Amino acid sequence: MTDATLPVNGPDPAPVDSGATTAPAGTIGGPDDDLLGLIDRLAELLHRSDLTELEVESGGTGVVLRKAIAGSANAASTALPASDSAAPVDASAVGREPAPPSIPSIKAPLTGIFYASPAPGTAPYVQVGGEVAVGQIIGLIEAMKLFNEIKSDLAGRVVRVLPESGALVKAKQPLIEVEPL
């Protein structure tokens, strides 16, 4: 098991998009897309290598990607702000493909931060054991400073809510497992 720490100084070694110009912050193709693209490239690099952990730091931002190891408490990847006093953001989906679900699931339509409730301290949109209908809002995904309502494309009983609120999710990652009624 090998660990690698890669300090990043200066611009990205490879462009995120092929030939596209960088747009201003907050627009499609902006810095948020560049960051998510870099994370995807690093996750793919980690996936194809024999490394178990990859750490990248640039300025005040650091990202640690870890391969999932069965039975390991360190299987989740985390993205940490420069200050160790802040709580880590769970990024367990980064660096590995989601396992095919055994039951139908509602999948994330885009990459971003998943929120299970409309505001902090409020009840979640759906709970385990509750029913969900087609078109019902099941959560929010924040991407590029925009909150996107995620609507169910399945009807049934909620068996499991997979990501925790505040976790980074990737496009096509299962969010909620639903047992058809």
C-alpha positions in Angstrom: 0.0 0.0 0.0 1.6 3.2 -1.2 0.7 6.8 -0.2 1.6 9.8 -2.3 1.5 13.5 -1.5 1.5 15.8 -4.5 1.9 19.5 -3.8 0.5 21.5 -6.7 2.3 24.7 -7.4 1.1 26.9 -10.3 -1.6 26.1 -12.9 -3.0 22.7 -13.6 -0.6 20.4 -15.6 -3.3 19.6 -18.1 -6.3 21.6 -19.3 -9.7 20.5 -18.0 -11.5 21.0 -21.3 -10.3 20.4 -24.8 -9.8 23.8 -26.4 -12.6 25.7 -24.6 -11.9 29.1 -23.1 -12.3 29.6 -19.4 -15.4 31.6 -18.6 -15.8 34.0 -15.7 -16.6 32.6 -12.2 -20.2 31.4 -11.7 -20.7 30.5 -15.4 -20.6 27.2 -17.2 -17.0 26.4 -17.9 -15.7 28.6 -15.0 -13.4 27.8 -12.1 -15.9 25.5 -10.4 -16.0 23.3 -13.5 -12.2 23.4 -13.6 -12.0 22.2 -10.0 -14.5 19.4 -10.5 -12.7 18.4 -13.7 -9.4 18.3 -11.8 -10.9 16.2 -9.0 -12.3 13.8 -11.6 -8.9 13.5 -13.3 -7.2 12.9 -10.0 -9.8 10.3 -9.0 -9.2 8.5 -12.3 -5.4 8.6 -11.8 -5.9 7.1 -8.3 -8.2 4.5 -9.6 -5.7 3.3 -12.3 -2.7 3.3 -10.0 -1.5 1.1 -7.2 -1.8 4.1 -4.8 -4.2 4.0 -1.9 -4.2 7.7 -1.2 -3.6 10.9 -3.2 -3.2 14.3 -1.5 -3.2 17.6 -3.4 -2.7 21.1 -1.9 -2.9 24.4 -3.7 -3.1 27.7 -1.9 -5.5 27.3 1.0 -7.3 24.3 -0.4 -6.4 20.6 0.0 -8.0 17.5 -1.3 -7.3 13.9 -0.1 -8.5 11.0 -2.2 -8.5 7.5 -0.8 -9.4 4.2 -2.4 -12.1 2.3 -0.7 -10.7 -0.7 1.1 -13.3 -3.2 2.4 -13.7 -2.9 6.2 -11.5 0.2 6.4 -12.5 3.2 8.4 -10.4 5.3 6.1 -12.3 4.2 3.0 -13.9 7.6 2.6 -12.2 10.4 0.8 -12.3 13.9 2.2 -11.8 17.4 1.0 -10.5 19.7 3.7 -10.2 23.5 3.9 -6.8 24.8 4.9 -7.9 25.1 8.5 -8.0 21.8 10.3 -10.6 23.2 12.8 -13.3 23.1 10.1 -15.4 20.0 9.7 -14.4 17.8 6.7 -16.6 17.6 3.6 -17.3 13.9 2.8 -16.3 13.1 -0.8 -16.5 9.4 -0.6 -17.9 9.2 -4.2 -14.7 10.7 -5.6 -12.2 8.2 -6.9 -14.4 5.2 -7.4 -17.4 4.1 -9.4 -20.6 3.5 -7.5 -21.4 -0.2 -7.0 -24.4 -1.3 -9.0 -27.4 -1.1 -6.6 -29.3 -4.3 -5.8 -32.6 -2.4 -5.9 -33.8 0.6 -8.0 -32.3 3.9 -7.1 -32.7 7.6 -7.9 -29.4 8.8 -9.3 -27.8 12.2 -9.2 -28.2 14.1 -12.5 -25.1 16.2 -11.9 -22.0 16.5 -9.7 -22.2 18.7 -6.6 -23.0 18.9 -2.9 -26.1 17.0 -1.9 -28.5 18.4 0.7 -31.3 16.2 2.1 -33.4 19.2 3.4 -34.4 22.6 2.1 -32.5 24.5 4.9 -30.3 23.6 7.9 -32.4 22.3 10.8 -35.5 21.5 8.7 -36.9 18.1 8.0 -35.4 16.2 5.1 -37.4 15.9 1.9 -37.6 12.1 2.2 -36.9 9.6 5.0 -36.2 5.9 5.2 -39.6 4.1 5.3 -41.4 7.0 3.7 -43.0 6.9 0.3 -41.8 8.9 -2.7 -43.8 9.7 -5.9 -42.6 10.4 -9.4 -41.7 14.1 -9.7 -41.4 14.6 -5.9 -38.4 16.6 -4.7 -36.0 14.3 -2.9 -33.1 16.7 -2.3 -30.9 19.5 -3.6 -27.6 19.5 -5.3 -25.5 22.6 -5.2 -23.3 23.1 -8.2 -21.6 26.4 -9.2 -23.4 28.2 -6.4 -26.8 27.2 -7.7 -29.2 24.9 -5.9 -30.8 22.3 -8.2 -34.0 20.5 -7.1 -33.6 16.8 -7.6 -36.9 15.1 -8.4 -37.7 11.4 -8.2 -38.1 9.4 -11.4 -39.3 6.4 -9.4 -42.3 5.7 -7.1 -42.1 3.5 -4.0 -40.9 3.2 -0.4 -37.5 4.7 0.5 -35.2 1.9 1.6 -32.0 3.9 2.0 -30.7 7.5 1.6 -27.1 6.9 0.5 -25.2 10.2 0.8 -25.2 12.3 4.0 -26.4 15.8 3.7 -23.4 18.0 2.7 -21.6 15.2 0.9 -20.1 15.6 -2.6 -21.9 13.4 -5.1 -21.0 12.6 -8.7 -23.3 12.5 -11.6 -25.1 9.1 -12.0 -24.3 8.2 -8.3 -27.2 6.6 -6.6 -28.8 8.9 -4.0 -31.9 7.1 -2.7 -32.8 3.4 -3.0 -36.5 2.8 -3.6 -38.5 -0.3 -3.3 -41.4 -0.3 -5.8 -44.8 -0.7 -4.2 
